[in-house]
Amino acid sequence: MSIGETIRTLRTSRGLSQAELAGELISPERLNEIESGRALAPYPLLIQLADRLGASIDSLVGDADPHGLLQAAIHVAQYDIAAGHYSRARHMLTHLPEASFHTRGLAEYRLTLARALRGDGADAEAVQLLLPLAEAAEASGDARVAFYALRELGYAECDRGNVPAAVRLWKDALAHVDAIAASRAIPAAELRALTLQLYLHLDDLDPRDEGFDVPWKRTSLDPQPPLRAEFAPVAAAPEPSAPGSAAPDAAGSGPSSPAPGAAWAPPDRPHLAAALRWADGGSALFAMCEKLANEALCHLATDPSQARALADQATELLYVGRLAEMETALDARLGKAEGFSSRLQRAYLTTAVSPWSELAAFGDEIAERLEASDVERAALWMELARSIERLLPPAADVSAKRARLKLDLLALETAYLQRPQDRAALRQRLLEYEQSFPEWGETAVRMRACRLLVQWLAEARDFEQALRYVQKIDLLGREPRPQVPFVF
């Protein structure tokens, strides 16, 4: 039987109508099209339908080649990771047919699952997979796996505030870039985008390449340096350079003087100079990426080879867009963009490859305006951010939830400064916000909420409660001791 026929048989055997099985997942009409073979069901929907039918996913896709399905699922998950759909990638990789278990020892599967776990906030699980992968890749000379594993380990360390380890891991990852470029083990656009991103992160954390000769320390009121993302108008892509001319040499150095009219980096900013050499341009069509990825999901259980080809196309196109984003951030950091209008900012944010991450970074810009007492501009940007948020499709990934959480706090802060008559009600709302702060929220956002509460409660002469939040700030700022030392 086809997948649709199997769904119909299982549904009728359980006495369910199409409306009862469809529920809020899809319309009964769409379910009827799937059951009759006139439409294909995306793999995530098959997982949900199997769960509602009380059946395993194997009962729906048992006729598919398990190895081909696994390989296709890995490629679709790699697109999801690049696009920021970490939860979907994780859910798909952990809900594959039992028949594929014997092939799950593949390094590529474990690496992809680890990347999805790390992006979804499960750092501890990700690190357990990544450490042996990185060690084995380094020992065997597998530059591709080493690059990905070291990159993800660097993010995991940065997330927990261990900046020296993150810097060291990212530098180790970048040491493999030349070998990867020569072997073409990673598509050119993806390699350039990821490399450029790491150089910009290094410029954030170690701008003059001074390293960390002494243990890095963080005070209770000085959270880890954020990884920035600046906004600028999306300019026309530059003409591509000759093949091989943009890549740095083995030592990571390049020409000391730029070509006429080219952007240049200050001599004491080596990571910016390296990022500049890796920059390239291109246009992004995120909607097309999503369309290709959704088609891949629909073909995953019926034609794994077609699903894999579609996912690879989506991933390649997405990284062209990602590369354009990274170049925009580089241009802004080099000072090529002096300012931009709200219309351009809105266009950039709503067409970005990672809109929720960019919206969160826009929140950082709003916070800077508030700290500079530029309340009028902060309020305008806050209104713009909310309008952009309403335009974006719903998302349940950690990055989306954190962006909403940050904007909720900034909205309260802006309203407090704009509406003195409502300050008592806004204080109570902020207390409720902080007391219900979720575990997946960023510590820096919670600390900002606590600092605001100290100020607002002191203004209301509630010194006892203000003191409690001073103590909470101190507790939040204490860096926990890692349970297991990291070897890198």
LINNOR-V127481 format. One record per pair of residues at least 6 apart in sequence whose C-alpha atoms are under 6 Angstrom apart, sorted by the first residue. I is the first residue (numbers start at 1). J is the second residue. D is the distance in whole Angstrom. If there is no record, write none. Layout:
i->I j->J d->D
i->I j->J d->D
This chain:
i->3 j->60 d->6
i->4 j->34 d->5
i->4 j->35 d->4
i->4 j->37 d->6
i->5 j->35 d->6
i->8 j->35 d->6
i->18 j->28 d->5
i->19 j->28 d->5
i->22 j->28 d->6
i->33 j->39 d->5
i->34 j->40 d->6
i->40 j->298 d->5
i->41 j->298 d->5
i->42 j->297 d->5
i->42 j->298 d->4
i->43 j->297 d->5
i->50 j->56 d->6
i->50 j->57 d->6
i->58 j->97 d->5
i->61 j->301 d->6
i->66 j->99 d->6
i->66 j->100 d->5
i->67 j->100 d->6
i->68 j->304 d->6
i->69 j->304 d->5
i->72 j->304 d->5
i->72 j->308 d->5
i->75 j->308 d->6
i->75 j->311 d->6
i->76 j->311 d->5
i->77 j->89 d->5
i->79 j->315 d->5
i->80 j->89 d->6
i->86 j->116 d->5
i->86 j->119 d->6
i->86 j->120 d->5
i->87 j->120 d->6
i->87 j->397 d->6
i->90 j->116 d->5
i->114 j->126 d->4
i->117 j->126 d->5
i->118 j->126 d->5
i->120 j->398 d->6
i->123 j->156 d->6
i->130 j->149 d->6
i->134 j->146 d->5
i->134 j->149 d->5
i->137 j->145 d->6
i->137 j->146 d->5
i->143 j->176 d->6
i->147 j->173 d->5
i->150 j->169 d->6
i->150 j->173 d->5
i->151 j->170 d->6
i->151 j->173 d->6
i->154 j->166 d->4
i->154 j->169 d->5
i->154 j->170 d->6
i->157 j->166 d->5
i->158 j->166 d->5
i->161 j->224 d->6
i->189 j->319 d->6
i->189 j->320 d->6
i->190 j->319 d->5
i->192 j->278 d->6
i->193 j->323 d->4
i->196 j->275 d->5
i->199 j->271 d->5
i->199 j->275 d->5
i->201 j->227 d->6
i->203 j->271 d->5
i->207 j->269 d->6
i->208 j->268 d->6
i->208 j->269 d->5
i->220 j->474 d->5
i->220 j->477 d->4
i->220 j->478 d->6
i->229 j->361 d->6
i->230 j->329 d->5
i->233 j->344 d->6
i->237 j->281 d->5
i->237 j->282 d->5
i->238 j->281 d->6
i->246 j->277 d->5
i->246 j->278 d->6
i->248 j->254 d->6
i->265 j->273 d->5
i->279 j->327 d->6
i->281 j->324 d->5
i->282 j->320 d->6
i->282 j->324 d->5
i->283 j->321 d->6
i->284 j->321 d->4
i->286 j->353 d->6
i->289 j->314 d->5
i->289 j->318 d->6
i->292 j->310 d->6
i->292 j->314 d->6
i->293 j->311 d->5
i->293 j->314 d->6
i->296 j->307 d->4
i->296 j->310 d->5
i->296 j->311 d->6
i->299 j->307 d->5
i->300 j->307 d->5
i->349 j->355 d->6
i->356 j->400 d->5
i->360 j->403 d->5
i->366 j->378 d->5
i->369 j->378 d->5
i->402 j->441 d->6
i->416 j->423 d->6
i->447 j->473 d->6
i->450 j->469 d->6
i->454 j->466 d->5
i->454 j->469 d->6
i->457 j->466 d->5
